[in-house]
Amino acid sequence: GVANPRADTSVASLVRAMAEGAALTFTAGAASPAVVQRSAFAGGRRSAPQLRHAVRPSQQVAGPVAGAAAGTASQSNSPAVPAVAAVVGSTIGIWRRRLRLLRQRRRSAVADGKGSGEDVRQKFQVARSLTFFGMVLGYAVYYLTRLSFTYVGPIMRQDLGLSMVQLGLISSFFPIAYMNSKFISGVLSDMLGSPVLIFSVGLMLTGVLNLGFAAGSTIPWFTAFWVANGLFQGCGATPCNKMLVNWYPASSRGKWWSGWNASHNIGGFITPLLAGGLAGTMGWRYGMVAPGAIALVTGFACLFFMKNSPESLGLPSAEDYAAGLRDSKDPDAALDGADTPQGSGSKKKDEVDDMPVWKMLLSNRFLWCMAVMHFFIYFIRQGVLNWAHFYIMDEFGVPAVEATARVSGFELGGLLGCIVSGQLSDWLISRRPEDG
């Protein structure tokens, strides 16, 4: 818009009047600096870091003015002081109303100029549903490209005459590449601010590498493409974790997290049937090409339909949206009561931000317990998924297609466990919220 000289002049004069009033109050001894700070900012309800930043400019202005007014302290009872106090009080009232309107916009998204609350609610629900569906479908397809070699391997052993040692060599470096990829993808998601981009591009690249794997015939070729595949497999889980936090509040996150986590089991169930079935009936190369082609198409769709966060669409955050739904009958009370925990939370956040990352990781006992637990869970899970069908074939003389189909049943139990665990975690948190 066009600048308004009168508005700028009035604001400048208002700032000067506030500074002079604060200086006179300091020199007259009518109030301590802490009292002046509280009176000047009581209406804003700002957090501690915001208050420190907001007080500094007034202190810088009030310092020289207070020095100039030191000899005129006796004039503190002049008619100018009540006038300045009235201006300051009026200004605080204006800012209180503005901050209240801002909180109301974030809570209910009614007064943001983008439509009614019902329109915003519908937009939020549609965008969140598409993003969640994309996460479930996309990560299930990640499993198609991740496990395709596992169920194509028996047919490769028959057609190419590969030994178990050679098959193990091809897949041995994959977990190391996958581990580093999960860490790097999380850093890139934060740096680029787009977990959708990392998720979608990573999925498409795994599809391309599956197609490239199918074009080779030598051990070095297979090993190189499978290690490269592992370098992009980590682009799936970490961006999904970030999007789940962006779109779902803590009060219901366990349910939706377990729903997304079921994509592991969906992909693990489909892969033996798709990749193993095609490899057994049409040749091992088709068992690699089909998951790769599906990954390419799904990656493009995810890039188009999924959204990084509600804020990127001009919508309220997941926590604010959930609070607006809970408190729609009494929004004023919800807005008034929402300030105190936010202030304490921002203080804790500042303390956490000041701690070095490595120190925070090494001192987090809960994180280490979770890491040890996941190590042993994946020790069993990967052993079953990668080698159980070979054991069934060699020990019981079962054909490769039938062996891979039997292993797929392992994921059905995991699917039930994921859903139940998510519901149970939300129930426990609602019963004992103080324990997190």
C-alpha positions in Angstrom: 0.0 0.0 0.0 0.9 3.7 -0.1 2.7 5.1 3.0 0.6 7.5 5.1 2.8 10.5 6.3 0.3 11.4 8.9 0.2 7.9 10.4 4.0 7.8 10.4 4.1 11.2 12.2 1.6 10.2 14.8 3.4 6.9 15.5 6.7 8.8 15.9 5.2 11.4 18.2 3.6 8.6 20.2 6.9 6.8 20.6 8.5 10.1 21.8 5.7 10.7 24.2 6.0 7.2 25.7 9.8 7.6 26.0 9.5 11.0 27.8 6.8 9.7 30.1 8.9 6.7 31.0 12.0 8.9 31.6 10.0 11.3 33.9 8.7 8.3 35.8 12.2 7.0 36.3 13.6 10.3 37.5 10.6 11.1 39.7 11.1 7.8 41.5 7.4 7.0 41.2 8.1 3.5 40.0 11.0 1.1 39.6 12.3 0.1 36.1 10.7 -3.4 36.6 7.3 -1.8 37.4 7.6 0.4 34.3 8.4 -2.6 32.1 5.4 -4.5 33.5 3.0 -1.6 33.0 4.2 -0.9 29.5 3.9 -4.5 28.3 1.2 -6.1 30.6 -1.4 -6.0 27.8 0.8 -7.8 25.3 1.3 -11.0 27.3 4.6 -11.6 25.6 6.9 -14.4 26.4 10.2 -13.8 28.2 12.4 -13.6 25.1 10.0 -11.2 23.4 9.8 -9.0 26.5 13.6 -8.7 26.6 13.8 -7.7 23.0 10.9 -5.3 23.3 12.3 -3.5 26.4 15.7 -2.7 24.9 14.7 0.0 22.5 12.7 1.9 25.1 15.6 1.7 27.5 17.9 3.1 24.8 15.5 6.0 24.2 14.7 6.6 27.8 18.4 6.8 28.9 19.3 10.1 27.3 15.9 11.5 27.8 16.1 10.7 31.5 19.5 12.4 31.7 18.1 15.5 30.1 15.1 15.5 32.5 17.1 14.9 35.6 16.9 18.6 36.5 13.2 18.8 35.9 12.1 16.0 38.2 9.9 18.5 40.1 7.8 18.9 37.0 6.7 15.3 37.2 3.3 16.4 38.6 2.7 18.8 35.7 -0.4 18.4 33.5 1.8 16.8 30.8 2.3 13.6 32.8 -1.4 12.6 33.0 -1.6 13.3 29.3 1.3 11.1 28.5 -0.1 8.4 30.8 -3.4 8.6 28.9 -1.6 8.2 25.6 0.4 5.2 26.9 -2.7 3.6 28.3 -4.5 4.1 25.0 -1.6 2.6 23.0 -1.5 -0.4 25.3 -5.2 -0.9 24.8 -4.8 -0.8 21.0 -2.0 -3.3 21.1 -4.0 -5.6 23.4 -6.9 -5.6 21.0 -4.5 -6.3 18.1 -2.8 -9.2 19.8 -6.1 -10.6 20.8 -7.3 -10.4 17.2 -4.1 -12.1 16.1 -4.5 -15.0 18.6 -8.2 -15.3 17.5 -7.1 -15.6 13.9 -4.6 -18.3 14.7 -7.1 -20.2 16.9 -10.3 -20.1 14.9 -9.1 -18.8 11.4 -12.3 -16.9 11.1 -11.0 -13.3 10.9 -8.1 -13.9 8.6 -9.8 -12.7 5.4 -9.6 -16.1 3.7 -13.2 -17.1 4.3 -15.4 -18.4 7.1 -14.4 -20.8 9.8 -16.2 -23.6 8.0 -14.3 -22.9 4.8 -11.0 -23.0 6.6 -12.0 -26.2 8.4 -12.8 -27.8 5.1 -9.6 -26.7 3.5 -7.6 -28.0 6.4 -9.3 -31.4 6.4 -8.9 -31.9 2.7 -5.2 -30.9 2.7 -4.5 -33.0 5.7 -6.3 -36.1 4.3 -4.5 -35.9 1.0 -1.2 -35.5 2.8 -1.9 -38.4 5.1 -3.0 -40.6 2.2 0.1 -39.7 0.3 2.3 -40.6 3.2 0.7 -44.0 3.6 0.6 -44.8 -0.1 4.1 -43.4 -0.8 5.8 -45.1 2.1 4.2 -48.4 1.2 5.7 -48.0 -2.3 9.0 -47.2 -0.7 8.8 -50.7 0.7 8.1 -52.1 -2.8 11.4 -50.8 -3.9 13.2 -51.6 -0.7 12.2 -55.3 -0.5 12.0 -56.1 -4.2 15.5 -57.5 -4.3 14.7 -59.7 -1.2 11.9 -61.5 -3.0 13.5 -61.4 -6.4 16.7 -62.9 -5.1 15.6 -66.6 -5.1 14.7 -66.4 -8.8 18.0 -64.6 -9.5 19.8 -67.5 -7.7 18.2 -69.9 -10.1 18.5 -68.0 -13.3 21.9 -66.5 -12.8 23.5 -69.2 -10.7 24.2 -66.9 -7.8 25.3 -68.3 -4.4 23.9 -67.2 -1.0 27.2 -65.5 -0.3 26.9 -63.4 -3.5 23.3 -62.5 -2.7 24.4 -61.5 0.8 27.2 -59.4 -0.6 24.8 -57.4 -2.8 22.6 -56.6 0.1 25.2 -56.2 2.9 26.0 -52.5 2.4 22.3 -51.5 2.0 21.6 -51.0 5.7 24.6 -48.7 6.2 23.5 -46.6 3.3 20.0 -46.6 4.6 21.1 -45.5 8.1 23.0 -42.5 6.7 20.2 -41.6 4.4 17.7 -41.3 7.3 19.9 -38.8 9.1 20.8 -36.7 6.0 17.1 -36.6 4.8 16.1 -35.1 8.2 18.7 -32.4 7.9 17.7 -31.6 4.3 14.0 -31.4 5.3 14.9 -28.8 7.9 17.3 -26.9 5.6 15.0 -26.8 2.6 11.8 -26.5 4.6 10.0 -29.0 2.3 9.7 -32.6 3.6 7.3 -33.2 0.7 10.1 -32.5 -1.8 12.5 -34.8 -0.1 9.9 -37.6 0.2 8.7 -37.4 -3.4 12.0 -37.0 -5.1 13.5 -39.8 -3.0 10.7 -42.1 -4.0 11.2 -41.3 -7.7 14.9 -41.9 -7.4 14.4 -45.3 -5.8 12.2 -46.2 -8.7 14.9 -45.1 -11.2 17.5 -47.2 -9.3 15.2 -50.2 -9.4 14.9 -49.9 -13.1 18.7 -49.5 -13.4 19.2 -52.6 -11.2 17.1 -54.7 -13.6 19.3 -53.6 -16.6 22.4 -55.3 -15.2 23.8 -58.8 -15.0 27.0 -58.6 -12.8 27.6 -58.6 -9.1 29.4 -55.1 -9.1 26.5 -53.6 -11.0 23.9 -55.1 -8.6 25.8 -54.0 -5.6 26.4 -50.4 -6.8 22.7 -49.9 -7.7 21.5 -51.5 -4.5 23.7 -49.3 -2.3 22.5 -46.2 -4.2 19.0 -47.3 -3.6 19.7 -47.4 0.2 21.0 -43.9 0.0 17.5 -42.7 -1.0 15.4 -45.1 1.0 15.9 -42.9 4.1 14.0 -40.1 2.4 10.8 -41.8 3.3 10.5 -42.1 7.1 12.1 -38.9 8.3 10.0 -36.4 6.2 6.9 -38.4 7.1 7.7 -37.9 10.8 8.0 -34.2 10.2 4.8 -34.0 8.3 2.9 -35.9 11.0 4.1 -33.5 13.6 3.1 -30.5 11.3 -0.4 -31.8 10.6 -1.5 -33.6 13.8 -1.7 -32.3 17.4 0.0 -34.2 20.2 -3.3 -35.3 21.7 -4.2 -37.5 18.7 -0.8 -38.0 17.1 -0.4 -41.6 18.3 -3.5 -42.8 16.4 -2.5 -41.2 13.2 1.2 -42.1 13.6 0.2 -45.8 14.0 -2.0 -45.4 10.9 0.9 -44.2 8.9 3.2 -46.8 10.4 0.8 -49.5 9.0 2.2 -48.6 5.6 5.2 -50.6 6.5 3.0 -53.7 6.8 1.0 -52.8 3.7 4.1 -52.5 1.6 5.7 -55.6 3.2 2.6 -57.6 2.5 2.2 -56.6 -1.1 5.9 -56.8 -2.1 6.3 -60.6 -1.9 3.1 -61.1 -3.9 4.0 -58.4 -6.5 7.7 -58.7 -6.9 8.0 -62.3 -6.0 5.0 -63.3 -8.1 6.2 -61.4 -11.2 9.7 -62.8 -10.8 8.4 -66.3 -10.6 6.1 -66.1 -13.5 7.7 -63.6 -15.9 11.4 -63.4 -14.9 13.4 -61.7 -12.1 13.8 -58.4 -14.1 10.0 -57.9 -14.1 10.1 -58.2 -10.3 12.4 -55.2 -10.2 10.8 -53.1 -13.0 7.3 -53.2 -11.7 8.0 -51.6 -8.3 10.3 -49.1 -10.0 7.6 -47.9 -12.4 5.0 -47.7 -9.6 7.5 -45.6 -7.5 8.0 -43.1 -10.3 4.2 -42.6 -10.8 3.5 -42.4 -7.1 6.4 -40.0 -6.5 5.0 -37.5 -9.0 1.5 -37.8 -7.5 2.9 -37.2 -4.0 4.8 -34.1 -5.1 1.6 -32.7 -6.5 -1.0 -33.5 -3.8 0.9 -33.5 -0.5 1.5 -30.3 1.5 4.3 -29.6 3.9 2.3 -28.0 6.7 -1.0 -26.1 7.3 1.0 -22.9 7.8 2.3 -23.2 4.3 -1.3 -22.9 3.1 -2.1 -19.9 5.3 -4.0 -22.2 7.8 -3.7 -22.4 11.5 -1.2 -24.9 13.0 -2.3 -28.3 14.0 -2.3 -27.4 17.7 -4.2 -24.2 17.1 -6.7 -25.9 14.9 -7.4 -28.7 17.4 -7.7 -26.1 20.2 -10.2 -24.1 18.0 -12.3 -27.2 17.5 -12.3 -28.0 21.3 -13.1 -24.5 22.4 -15.4 -23.3 19.6 -18.2 -22.8 22.1 -16.1 -20.5 24.2 -13.2 -19.0 22.1 -12.5 -16.1 24.5 -11.8 -18.3 27.4 -9.6 -20.5 25.3 -7.6 -17.6 24.1 -7.2 -16.1 27.5 -6.1 -19.4 29.0 -3.7 -20.3 26.2 -1.1 -17.7 27.0 0.5 -18.9 30.2 1.7 -22.3 29.0 3.0 -20.8 25.8 5.2 -18.4 27.8 6.7 -21.2 29.9 7.0 -23.4 26.8 8.9 -20.7 24.9 11.3 -20.4 27.8 12.0 -24.1 27.8 12.4 -24.0 24.1 15.1 -21.3 24.4 16.9 -23.4 27.0 16.8 -26.5 24.7 17.9 -24.4 21.7 21.0 -23.2 23.6 22.1 -26.8 24.3 24.5 -28.3 21.7 22.8 -31.0 19.5 25.3 -33.8 20.4 25.1 -33.0 24.1 21.3 -33.2 23.9 21.4 -36.5 22.1 23.9 -38.1 24.4 22.1 -37.0 27.6 18.7 -38.1 26.4 18.1 -41.5 28.2 14.7 -41.9 26.7 16.2 -41.7 23.2 18.8 -44.3 24.0 16.2 -46.7 25.4 14.2 -46.2 22.2 17.2 -46.8 20.1 18.1 -50.1 21.9 14.5 -51.3 21.6 14.4 -50.6 17.9 17.7 -52.3 17.3 16.4 -55.6 18.7 13.0 -55.2 17.0 14.6 -54.6 13.6 17.1 -57.4 14.3 14.2 -59.8 14.3 12.1 -58.1 11.6 14.9 -57.9 9.0 15.9 -61.4 9.7 12.4 -62.7 9.0 11.8 -60.5 5.9 15.2 -61.0 4.3 16.0 -64.7 5.0 12.8 -66.6 6.1 11.8 -67.4 2.5 15.2 -68.8 1.7 15.0 -71.0 4.8 11.5 -72.2 3.8 12.7 -73.1 0.3 15.9 -74.9 1.4 14.5 -76.8 4.4 11.0 -77.7 3.2 11.5 -77.8 -0.6 8.8 -75.1 -1.2 8.8 -73.3 -4.6 10.0 -69.7 -4.5 6.7 -68.1 -5.3 4.9 -70.1 -2.5 7.7 -69.3 0.0 7.5 -65.6 -0.6 3.7 -65.7 -0.3 4.0 -67.4 3.1 6.4 -64.8 4.4 3.9 -62.0 3.5 1.6 -63.3 6.3 4.2 -61.9 8.8 3.1 -58.4 8.0 -0.6 -59.0 8.8 0.2 -59.4 12.4 2.3 -56.3 12.3 -0.6 -54.3 10.8 -2.8 -55.2 13.7 -0.1 -54.4 16.2 0.5 -51.0 14.7 -3.1 -49.9 14.9 -3.6 -51.2 18.4 -0.4 -49.7 19.8 -1.4 -46.2 18.4 -4.8 -46.3 20.0 -3.3 -47.6 23.3 -0.7 -44.8 23.4 -3.3 -42.1 22.9 -5.5 -43.6 25.7 -2.5 -43.7 28.1 -1.6 -40.1 27.4 -5.2 -39.0 27.9 -5.2 -40.8 31.3 -1.9 -39.5 32.4 -1.1 -36.3 30.5 1.5 -35.1 33.0 3.7 -38.1 32.1 3.6 -37.3 28.4 
